Amino acid sequence: MSKQGRKKEIDVHYGKKGAKEKHKTHSSVVEEKLTKREDMTQLENNNIYIIAVVVVAVFVAPLTAESMLALHHRKHLALKMDEALLTVSNELNSSVLVSWKSERCYQCLYQQLGKVDGASSPGQPSTASFTVKTQHAVTLQLNNTSNNNELCNVQFHFGEHGNYSLWIKNPNGSAQANCSVVTDAVPVNSYIPILVAFFVFVGLALMFAIGKRTMRFDAVKRLVVRIGGSMETERLINSELGSPQTEAPVTDNILPPPQSPRKRLRSLDTFRGIALVIMVFVNYGGGRYWFFRHESWNGLTVADLVFPWFVFIMGTSIALSINSLLRAGLTRGSLLRKIVWRSLQLFLIGVFIINPNYCQGALSWENLRIPGVLQRLAFSYLVVASLDLMVARGHLDVLQTDAWWSPFLDVLLYWPAWVVVLLLEVLWLSLTFLLPVPDCPTGYLGPGGIGDMGLYSNCTGGAAGFLDRWLLGEKHIYQTPSSRVLYLTQIPYDPEGVLGSINSVLMAFLGLQAGKIILHYRDLPTSIMSRFLIWGLFMGVISAVLTRCSTDQGFIPVNKNLWSLSYVTTLACFAFVLLVLVYYTVDVKKWWSGSPFYYPGMNSILVYVGHEVFEDYFPFRWRMVDSQSHTEHLIQNLFATCCWIFISYILYRKKIFWKI
């Protein structure tokens, strides 16, 4: 019915005199309801359109980018991912042995690539083709097979699916050969897909940021209210863009008691969500890029960052949770029982999900892996939460910053817990550097295998590996460690083993210290951030001393497999700095709501367990057209990660949270 028709009905029913007044009351309500319904329908259509554009931009653009570059090369070559073709042309009379080693492999033996026969006649070189790895630069060594003399040594970084020729010549009959690498076919740029995906996500973030800023103008708000007809439409739009208002969820163990005026810090859930989202992405494969995989031994990649950060923020949550529960009147005995029960649950869930045969019947003890991520979290939580329960205070006073002892008071108040943690660290140092390991040098921190010139091939991890094999047995620890990739190790080694658990306690305890800072300086955000930065600087200095600012030459190298002391201090340094940035932007300035990381951060256990259990099921994995393409792996892994973010968002809207 038209507006004029509705107006005529009102005039007839109410009379000429009151028509205008009734029109403002009854008719305006009807019109607003109809307008709201039309607006909601239009909003849903716009959302569908936006989602379609995002999916096309994120998941199709990278595929087109790499496919156009790779088409020519893949048409002629049967190369796998991260491989190139090397054709060696030998003009010498004698045959040549070609060997190689990766530049990332510290003090490694050369591995044989193949043999190239001598030239049959002058001007007729003998050739042989090999596939070479392209993730890192390699060193090629060429030796004369008759006397094993080294002819030449070539360092080169091959590109994926490229064609290369290595010419071996003997100019003027000299004893030293002349070796040179020539590019016959230009390699594809395998990093274009991830660059495209990165810029797409950055563009989307900027769009949402602009939308959020726009919604702050009063004129825009009034327009949205007029169009939507109610504040409900404004709430929906704000929730999509990330509302600048901080909502206090009603569930989680960090939540203070209802009677407390304190509100939940969104930055902590955002920090946890960042670590969790990256963890899910790298666990799903990370597009099969080497920097999204764990480092083979010493050093750091993106994949090595997230687990310690998760442990760190767990420690922060422990401080806030126990403080709120004590203020709520719970006894320390009841809290200790809850801590033990939660740790046991985490451990059992971890054992369940890391053993791949749980869907095929009862778990078999014969090959049951015992250590794991959730098991490490359970142990760290049990120790740190128990220590905090021992020294925690239910009622805290804000510390005065003008006293000379104030910079140390948040540590001195909890000195018994610090003593226990330091004693645990002394235990780790003693076992690592003083425990005799059969057939291995005492204090060995190397990977074994072909590392250290192959002298200690069965000493992977030193004391850490020995303790795991002695306490748990070889069949109950991880069978395919990352050290196999470069160092070709042959014995099992578990990166979540017994000895490394001591340093994970230290990482959680440093996170606990961050929580104590938040509690004591809760009304002084500047003091909180300055304390975080001081702790970050302190951890960074310790790391610089332990590593001597090098990857392999330090006293204690940064090593995720060992969870070395320098690894913990380095990642704690990063964690304090990252927490400052997130806390400042989310809770202090409120420039960012924490979306979308806030949602998985609120349901971390469910997202982690779910992504492990459903890893091999659609829509998280499907059969690829080309399994040797970074692009297809990247699309699949990004899509699977986004699915879990979307699932956590739906659960958040439904107020469904899985707590243990």
HELIX and SHEET records of a PDB file:
HELIX    1   1 LYS A    3  TYR A   14  1                                  12    
HELIX    2   2 LYS A   16  LYS A   22  1                                   7    
HELIX    3   3 HIS A   23  SER A   27  3                                   5    
HELIX    4   4 SER A   28  PHE A   59  1                                  32    
HELIX    5   5 ALA A   61  HIS A   76  1                                  16    
HELIX    6   6 PRO A  171  GLY A  173  5                                   3    
HELIX    7   7 ILE A  192  THR A  214  1                                  23    
HELIX    8   8 ASP A  218  GLY A  228  1                                  11    
HELIX    9   9 MET A  231  LEU A  241  1                                  11    
HELIX   10  10 ARG A  266  ASN A  283  1                                  18    
HELIX   11  11 GLY A  286  ARG A  288  5                                   3    
HELIX   12  12 TRP A  290  PHE A  292  5                                   3    
HELIX   13  13 VAL A  302  ASP A  304  5                                   3    
HELIX   14  14 VAL A  306  ARG A  327  1                                  22    
HELIX   15  15 ARG A  332  ILE A  354  1                                  23    
HELIX   16  16 TYR A  358  GLN A  360  5                                   3    
HELIX   17  17 TRP A  365  ASN A  367  5                                   3    
HELIX   18  18 VAL A  373  VAL A  391  1                                  19    
HELIX   19  19 SER A  406  LEU A  412  1                                   7    
HELIX   20  20 TRP A  415  LEU A  434  1                                  20    
HELIX   21  21 ASP A  452  GLY A  454  5                                   3    
HELIX   22  22 ALA A  463  LEU A  471  1                                   9    
HELIX   23  23 GLU A  474  HIS A  476  5                                   3    
HELIX   24  24 SER A  483  TYR A  487  1                                   5    
HELIX   25  25 GLY A  500  HIS A  520  1                                  21    
HELIX   26  26 PRO A  525  THR A  547  1                                  23    
HELIX   27  27 LEU A  565  TYR A  583  1                                  19    
HELIX   28  28 TYR A  584  VAL A  588  3                                   5    
HELIX   29  29 TYR A  598  MET A  602  1                                   5    
HELIX   30  30 SER A  604  VAL A  613  1                                  10    
HELIX   31  31 HIS A  630  ARG A  653  1                                  24    
SHEET    1   A 4 SER A 126  LYS A 133  0                                        
SHEET    2   A 4 GLU A  83  ASN A  90 -1                                        
SHEET    3   A 4 ASN A 163  LYS A 169  1                                        
SHEET    4   A 4 ASN A 178  ALA A 185 -1                                        
SHEET    1   B 4 GLN A 111  VAL A 116  0                                        
SHEET    2   B 4 VAL A  96  SER A 102 -1                                        
SHEET    3   B 4 VAL A 138  ASN A 144 -1                                        
SHEET    4   B 4 GLU A 150  PHE A 156 -1                                        
END                                                                             
